[in-house]
């Protein structure tokens, strides 16, 4: 097995502090991903290897596993469903980087930076097919339905984001619709996939879907905050990239709708003036206005909602990890 | 149902003369495709509508249907498997046009020409997910395995083609490996999918796979000949595009390996000199050397092999159509 993963060797922070408790589980996922991609050849093999070695939080496969382990032991099918979710995530990241023309992903050169857009499009397609191949081979039909739902929503979400670039009229509802489609529904589907494979009943699957949705909303809100306030070295991408690219996220929406900063912020978006000086001013306004705090409160409300969902589910060690995972979102740094 | 298809209204030639006999079947596929794409929204809906209205031969879904109808009536599952195959084909065409930066597809502006590369990548992903959604919803597991096999091979085939651009050392084996992966395995998988859904046994499924593979090889060889000799208005793309883009296909391989033209042709490929004057010279050399005739003989040998396969299968009206379809490849113009 030549394809190897560096994720296990990584220093783990924030979210990863939860996952660290389950190193054996992470190792199972890594081994599974490596095995599944080992039969690829030529440049596709090289690209897959590069993606595996670029790390990642493995949040989606762990959500599949933890959700399933509420109801059963980590059987082979659960591991397979988890690996498929990560492969779909990888595929969407590779295509996202093509779409955004991003040259960095997790502090490593992106696939399109090294192999170009053309090979990257094909590599993403290959990874999608690989994921469905696993789900089909192991007859994980319901998981497949959930993954299809996730991909279709991600495509719609990405298009909504592109259509709303530099739009000054974005409100919270529009933002929520976009981040649900772009991020949260996928996490929700991971939880439903896991709960379903693990043997949860339809009510339990729905509850885990609700947990995942709220985790996903909190995750994306915090991601959008970190774009302004995070350490670029830890984030693995430049600071304030969203705003410079015209992606109007919740911190800026709070400024756009504030009495004090509203017209000033609208003018910046209208003029598309994102010089370092202006970005610094926006950063100060975000802190001074309390917009960042408000975003974090919003994220925390979703974390609380997610935790509330867990109350209706049977107690187990993995339920505790799902609580911890929700709380760890608050302190994530990347 | 707002999404409508123009395919039924098209003037049908060559291959289409066979399909014309089964207008009701084509109509079923069109209706199915329109219905499946009717729940899409916004730009994705517009892109899907555009793709449906740009026509196409619907060769893949018809291969699924005819292969299935050797063994059963055209049940709902067979129609669904056929629609899924066409959606995967559409997805791969949308991504191919991004990869090749093609502005024309079937005489219509390509999706990337109108909506740009970014939306096109997402539209392709959406169509892939849609196809797997159908296969999953109707529990067409074996068909899913075949479609996964097809997509993975197409990705590898496209990458092989990209890697071999402007290469003067391509031989017939390399070419065959590439066109099998890029085209023929998909057609083979369509036949296997149909035969499987229709209830063929494992031997019959394999035989139909062999039929599809040979149909696919013949189809691609003739496609590569038509790139040099076809009418660009009928083809819907510029003439001699393959060579100008460095894609060394079988007619040129025959020149590269001929005693008379070998070194001359290698020099052209090496210098990447594809002015109109040079392309005209290549065209004359292809005719004069007999390379075009040799290509057609090769294609005919695969058509014969495909027809031989059918001998081992039960007689039925659709078996006759599969014979006719094979023969119609020889006279196809687009």
Interface residues (C-beta under 8 A of the other chain):
Chain A: X41 X42 X43 X44 X91 X92 X95 X98 X99 X117 X118 X119 X121 X122 X123 X124 X125 X126 X128 X129 X130 X132 X133 X136 X137 X139 X141 X144 X145 X147 X148 X149 X151 X152 X154 X155 X156 X158 X159 X160 X162 X163
Chain B: X41 X42 X43 X44 X91 X92 X95 X98 X99 X117 X118 X119 X121 X122 X123 X124 X125 X126 X128 X129 X130 X132 X133 X136 X137 X139 X141 X144 X145 X147 X148 X149 X151 X152 X154 X155 X156 X158 X159 X160 X162 X163
